[in-house]
Amino acid sequence: MTTERTTSRWRGALSFRNISAIYIFIVIFGIFAIVTPSTFLQEGVWRTLLDAQAITVIAAIGVMIPLVTGSFNLAIGAEVGFAGILIAVLQVQLGIPFAVAIPLTLLMGALIGLVSGLIITKGRIDSFIATLGLSSILLAGLAWMSGSKQVIGLQDGFRSIATGTLLGITVPTYLMIALAFVVWYVLERTAVGRRMYAVGYNPAGARLAGVAVTRLRIGALVAGGVIAALAGVLLTSRLNTGEPTVGPGLLLPALTAVFLGSTQFTGGRFNVWGTVLAVYVLATGIKGLQLIGAPPWISDLFNGLALLAAVGLSQWEKTSKRTDAIRRAVPFRQKKGAQ
């Protein structure tokens, strides 16, 4: 009996339904390794891919945390862009040292998250509408601060934050890994994490059980705002300029990764490592297409199709789990033709 249970557990863990992204990655890797081995298999390509997607992973984690509590944050791209311009303006126009400007920018990210949380919980506005409206306001704000132009002349040393390396790996990659571990631990190993998932699944039931639903939702959006601000700081440091157009572009890949990641490892539940895996699987596919000469718009097409597929898969996972639960709960089923 023990052997059968162990075998069944391993089959479930290695099933396509549980780790489909890993199998998809193997297929993608195999195809492009055959089609364009001279470029796709170069170490430099993979090192660049690891570094380039670190900020996307950070932004995706910023999206995922509010989603765990049932709140969409469609302002994540605008939050990243706003923070990226703010950190540049604080240095260039106000002359504030970047060591002081960074915590100020993170504090602004927390404030933005707090405002969105209050609008959603106290104003009783749907998170789609609230964060979409906030996104428009933030985009207007960053355009006003930057004059819709690049903010150049950042302080010496600021660029090394995102370009510095240790053992050949850049600082943003280490920050991404550290952040992923911290968020994973909070969500999966603490009472706060369990309460957050309860709020996302059944807010009414969680409230009746004594869970502070409003406080957790606001806290999740504040945490997401801080993480988005961190992504904005790293993005500006990497570019060495305040660029008003790049941050908003992270919304689609971040959402896609979160929903695709929810179909990995946990059967339809938003989780950190599924999100990290999804980012790099999608990025590998896009990089392979770019290396064989695909047009620049292929990344938007790829992410858009992947988002639709990911949302569909996540909904199928939830429906399938409910169906299985009902079948287990009903011991007897009518036979065909029974009256």
C-alpha positions as CSV (number, residue, x, y, z in Angstrom):
1,M,0.0,0.0,0.0
2,T,2.8,2.4,0.9
3,T,4.6,1.7,-2.4
4,E,1.4,2.3,-4.3
5,R,0.9,5.6,-2.6
6,T,4.5,6.7,-3.2
7,T,4.2,5.7,-6.9
8,S,0.9,7.6,-7.2
9,R,2.4,10.6,-5.5
10,W,5.4,10.7,-7.9
11,R,3.1,10.2,-10.9
12,G,1.1,13.2,-9.8
13,A,4.2,15.3,-9.1
14,L,5.7,14.5,-12.6
15,S,2.4,14.7,-14.5
16,F,2.0,17.2,-17.4
17,R,-0.9,18.7,-15.5
18,N,1.4,19.6,-12.5
19,I,4.6,20.7,-14.3
20,S,3.6,21.4,-17.8
21,A,5.9,24.4,-18.0
22,I,8.9,22.2,-17.5
23,Y,7.9,19.9,-20.4
24,I,7.1,22.9,-22.6
25,F,10.6,24.4,-21.8
26,I,12.2,21.1,-22.8
27,V,10.3,21.1,-26.1
28,I,11.2,24.8,-26.7
29,F,14.8,24.2,-25.8
30,G,15.1,21.2,-28.1
31,I,13.5,23.0,-31.1
32,F,15.8,26.0,-31.0
33,A,18.8,24.0,-30.0
34,I,18.4,22.2,-33.3
35,V,17.2,25.2,-35.4
36,T,19.8,27.7,-34.3
37,P,22.5,26.0,-32.2
38,S,25.3,28.5,-32.9
39,T,23.5,31.3,-31.1
40,F,20.8,29.7,-28.9
41,L,23.3,27.5,-27.0
42,Q,25.8,30.2,-26.3
43,E,26.5,30.8,-22.6
44,G,26.3,34.6,-23.1
45,V,22.7,34.3,-24.3
46,W,21.6,32.4,-21.3
47,R,23.4,34.6,-18.8
48,T,21.8,37.7,-20.5
49,L,18.4,36.0,-20.4
50,L,18.8,35.2,-16.7
51,D,19.7,38.8,-15.9
52,A,17.2,40.5,-18.3
53,Q,14.2,38.6,-16.8
54,A,15.1,39.2,-13.2
55,I,13.2,42.5,-13.1
56,T,10.2,40.9,-14.9
57,V,10.1,38.2,-12.2
58,I,10.2,40.9,-9.5
59,A,7.3,42.7,-11.1
60,A,5.4,39.5,-11.5
61,I,5.8,38.7,-7.8
62,G,4.4,42.3,-7.2
63,V,1.4,41.3,-9.2
64,M,1.0,37.9,-7.6
65,I,0.8,39.0,-3.9
66,P,-2.4,41.0,-4.3
67,L,-3.9,38.3,-6.5
68,V,-3.4,35.8,-3.7
69,T,-5.9,37.9,-1.7
70,G,-8.2,38.3,-4.7
71,S,-7.2,41.7,-5.9
72,F,-6.0,42.4,-9.4
73,N,-3.3,45.1,-9.9
74,L,-3.5,46.3,-13.4
75,A,-1.3,49.3,-12.4
76,I,1.8,47.3,-11.9
77,G,3.4,48.5,-15.1
78,A,2.6,52.1,-14.4
79,E,3.9,51.7,-10.8
80,V,7.2,50.4,-12.1
81,G,7.4,53.2,-14.7
82,F,6.5,55.9,-12.1
83,A,9.2,54.6,-9.6
84,G,11.7,54.5,-12.4
85,I,11.1,58.2,-13.3
86,L,10.8,59.2,-9.6
87,I,14.2,57.8,-8.7
88,A,15.8,59.7,-11.7
89,V,14.0,63.0,-10.9
90,L,15.1,62.8,-7.2
91,Q,18.7,62.5,-8.3
92,V,18.9,64.8,-11.3
93,Q,16.4,67.6,-10.6
94,L,16.5,67.6,-6.8
95,G,20.1,66.5,-6.2
96,I,19.2,63.9,-3.6
97,P,21.9,61.2,-3.2
98,F,20.7,57.9,-4.6
99,A,21.2,56.2,-1.3
100,V,18.5,58.4,0.1
101,A,16.4,58.5,-3.1
102,I,16.0,54.7,-3.2
103,P,14.2,54.4,0.2
104,L,12.1,57.4,-0.7
105,T,11.0,55.7,-3.9
106,L,10.2,52.5,-2.1
107,L,8.2,54.5,0.4
108,M,6.3,56.1,-2.5
109,G,5.6,52.6,-3.8
110,A,4.1,51.7,-0.5
111,L,2.0,54.8,-0.5
112,I,0.6,54.0,-3.9
113,G,-0.2,50.5,-2.8
114,L,-1.9,51.9,0.3
115,V,-4.0,54.3,-1.8
116,S,-5.1,51.5,-4.2
117,G,-5.9,49.3,-1.2
118,L,-8.1,51.9,0.4
119,I,-9.9,52.6,-2.9
120,I,-10.7,48.9,-3.3
121,T,-11.6,48.1,0.3
122,K,-13.0,51.3,1.7
123,G,-14.3,52.8,-1.5
124,R,-15.7,49.4,-2.5
125,I,-14.5,49.8,-6.1
126,D,-13.7,46.6,-8.1
127,S,-9.9,46.1,-8.2
128,F,-10.0,46.0,-12.0
129,I,-11.5,49.5,-12.2
130,A,-9.6,50.9,-9.3
131,T,-6.1,49.8,-10.5
132,L,-6.9,50.7,-14.1
133,G,-7.8,54.2,-13.1
134,L,-4.8,54.5,-10.8
135,S,-2.6,53.3,-13.7
136,S,-3.8,56.2,-15.9
137,I,-3.1,58.6,-13.0
138,L,0.4,57.3,-12.6
139,L,1.1,57.4,-16.3
140,A,0.1,61.1,-16.3
141,G,2.3,61.7,-13.3
142,L,5.4,60.1,-14.8
143,A,4.8,62.0,-18.1
144,W,4.5,65.3,-16.1
145,M,7.7,64.6,-14.0
146,S,9.8,63.6,-17.1
147,G,8.2,66.0,-19.6
148,S,7.7,62.8,-21.7
149,K,11.4,62.7,-22.2
150,Q,14.3,60.7,-20.9
151,V,15.8,61.9,-17.6
152,I,19.6,61.7,-18.1
153,G,22.6,62.6,-15.9
154,L,22.1,60.1,-13.1
155,Q,24.6,60.1,-10.3
156,D,27.8,58.1,-10.5
157,G,27.6,54.7,-8.9
158,F,23.8,54.3,-9.3
159,R,24.2,52.2,-12.5
160,S,26.4,49.7,-10.6
161,I,23.3,48.6,-8.6
162,A,21.9,46.8,-11.5
163,T,25.0,46.0,-13.5
164,G,27.3,44.9,-10.7
165,T,28.1,41.2,-10.7
166,L,29.1,38.5,-8.2
167,L,30.4,35.2,-9.6
168,G,29.3,36.3,-13.0
169,I,25.6,36.9,-11.9
170,T,24.2,40.4,-11.7
171,V,22.8,41.9,-8.5
172,P,19.1,42.0,-9.7
173,T,19.3,38.2,-10.1
174,Y,20.3,37.8,-6.5
175,L,17.7,40.2,-5.4
176,M,15.1,38.3,-7.4
177,I,16.0,35.0,-5.8
178,A,16.1,36.5,-2.3
179,L,12.7,38.1,-2.8
180,A,11.2,34.9,-4.2
181,F,12.4,32.9,-1.1
182,V,11.0,35.5,1.3
183,V,7.6,35.7,-0.4
184,W,7.5,31.9,-0.8
185,Y,8.2,31.4,2.9
186,V,5.6,34.0,4.0
187,L,2.9,32.5,1.7
188,E,3.6,28.8,2.3
189,R,5.0,28.6,5.8
190,T,3.3,31.2,7.9
191,A,-0.2,31.8,9.3
192,V,-0.3,35.1,7.4
193,G,0.2,33.3,4.1
194,R,-2.6,30.8,4.9
195,R,-4.9,33.7,5.8
196,M,-4.1,35.5,2.5
197,Y,-5.0,32.4,0.5
198,A,-8.2,32.0,2.5
199,V,-9.1,35.6,1.7
200,G,-8.5,35.0,-2.0
201,Y,-10.6,31.8,-2.1
202,N,-13.5,32.8,0.1
203,P,-13.4,36.3,1.6
204,A,-16.8,35.9,3.2
205,G,-15.9,32.7,4.9
206,A,-12.5,34.1,6.0
207,R,-14.2,37.1,7.5
208,L,-16.6,34.9,9.5
209,A,-13.6,32.9,10.7
210,G,-12.1,36.1,12.2
211,V,-9.6,36.9,9.4
212,A,-8.9,40.6,8.9
213,V,-9.8,40.5,5.2
214,T,-9.5,44.3,4.6
215,R,-6.2,44.6,6.4
216,L,-4.7,41.7,4.5
217,R,-5.9,43.0,1.1
218,I,-4.4,46.4,1.8
219,G,-1.2,44.9,3.1
220,A,-0.9,42.8,0.0
221,L,-1.3,45.9,-2.3
222,V,1.2,47.8,-0.2
223,A,3.8,45.0,-0.5
224,G,3.1,44.8,-4.2
225,G,3.7,48.6,-4.5
226,V,7.0,48.3,-2.7
227,I,8.1,45.5,-5.0
228,A,7.0,47.4,-8.1
229,A,9.0,50.4,-6.9
230,L,12.1,48.1,-6.4
231,A,11.6,46.9,-10.0
232,G,11.5,50.5,-11.2
233,V,14.7,51.4,-9.3
234,L,16.5,48.4,-10.8
235,L,15.2,49.2,-14.3
236,T,16.4,52.8,-14.2
237,S,19.7,51.7,-12.8
238,R,20.2,49.2,-15.6
239,L,19.3,51.7,-18.3
240,N,21.2,54.5,-16.5
241,T,18.4,56.9,-17.5
242,G,14.8,57.6,-16.5
243,E,12.8,56.1,-19.4
244,P,9.1,56.9,-19.3
245,T,8.0,54.2,-21.8
246,V,9.6,50.9,-20.5
247,G,7.8,50.3,-17.2
248,P,4.2,50.0,-18.5
249,G,5.4,47.2,-20.9
250,L,5.9,44.9,-17.9
251,L,2.2,44.5,-17.2
252,L,1.4,41.8,-19.9
253,P,4.5,39.6,-19.2
254,A,4.0,39.8,-15.5
255,L,0.3,38.9,-15.6
256,T,1.0,36.1,-18.1
257,A,3.7,34.6,-15.9
258,V,1.5,34.7,-12.7
259,F,-1.5,32.9,-14.4
260,L,0.7,30.4,-16.1
261,G,2.6,29.9,-12.9
262,S,-0.6,29.2,-11.0
263,T,-1.0,26.0,-13.1
264,Q,2.3,24.7,-11.9
265,F,3.1,22.7,-8.7
266,T,0.0,23.7,-6.8
267,G,-3.0,22.9,-9.0
268,G,-4.4,26.3,-9.8
269,R,-3.1,28.3,-6.8
270,F,-0.9,31.4,-7.3
271,N,2.6,30.5,-6.2
272,V,6.1,32.0,-6.3
273,W,8.1,29.3,-8.0
274,G,5.5,28.6,-10.7
275,T,5.7,32.3,-11.5
276,V,9.5,32.3,-11.7
277,L,9.4,29.3,-13.9
278,A,6.8,30.7,-16.2
279,V,8.8,34.0,-16.7
280,Y,11.8,32.1,-17.9
281,V,9.9,29.6,-20.1
282,L,8.1,32.4,-21.9
283,A,11.3,34.4,-22.2
284,T,13.1,31.4,-23.7
285,G,10.4,31.0,-26.3
286,I,10.6,34.7,-27.2
287,K,14.4,34.7,-27.3
288,G,14.4,31.7,-29.6
289,L,12.0,33.3,-32.0
290,Q,14.1,36.5,-32.0
291,L,17.2,34.6,-32.8
292,I,15.7,33.1,-35.9
293,G,14.7,36.6,-37.1
294,A,11.1,37.0,-35.9
295,P,9.8,40.6,-36.0
296,P,9.9,42.8,-32.8
297,W,6.1,42.5,-32.2
298,I,6.4,38.7,-31.7
299,S,6.9,39.2,-28.0
300,D,3.6,40.9,-27.6
301,L,1.9,38.2,-29.7
302,F,3.6,35.4,-27.8
303,N,2.7,36.9,-24.3
304,G,-0.9,37.7,-25.4
305,L,-1.5,34.1,-26.6
306,A,0.2,32.7,-23.5
307,L,-1.9,34.9,-21.2
308,L,-5.1,33.6,-22.8
309,A,-3.9,30.0,-22.6
310,A,-2.7,30.5,-19.0
311,V,-6.0,31.9,-17.8
312,G,-7.9,29.1,-19.5
313,L,-5.6,26.5,-17.9
314,S,-6.0,28.0,-14.4
315,Q,-9.8,28.0,-14.7
316,W,-9.7,24.4,-16.0
317,E,-7.5,23.4,-13.0
318,K,-10.0,24.9,-10.5
319,T,-13.0,23.3,-12.3
320,S,-11.3,20.0,-12.4
321,K,-10.5,20.1,-8.7
322,R,-14.1,20.9,-7.8
323,T,-15.3,18.0,-10.0
324,D,-12.9,15.6,-8.4
325,A,-14.0,16.8,-4.9
326,I,-17.6,16.2,-5.8
327,R,-16.9,12.7,-7.1
328,R,-15.1,11.8,-3.9
329,A,-17.9,13.2,-1.8
330,V,-20.6,11.2,-3.6
331,P,-20.0,7.5,-2.9
332,F,-22.7,6.2,-5.2
333,R,-23.5,7.2,-8.7
334,Q,-26.5,6.1,-10.7
335,K,-25.6,3.6,-13.4
336,K,-26.5,4.3,-17.0
337,G,-30.1,3.6,-17.6
338,A,-31.1,3.7,-13.9
339,Q,-34.4,5.3,-13.1
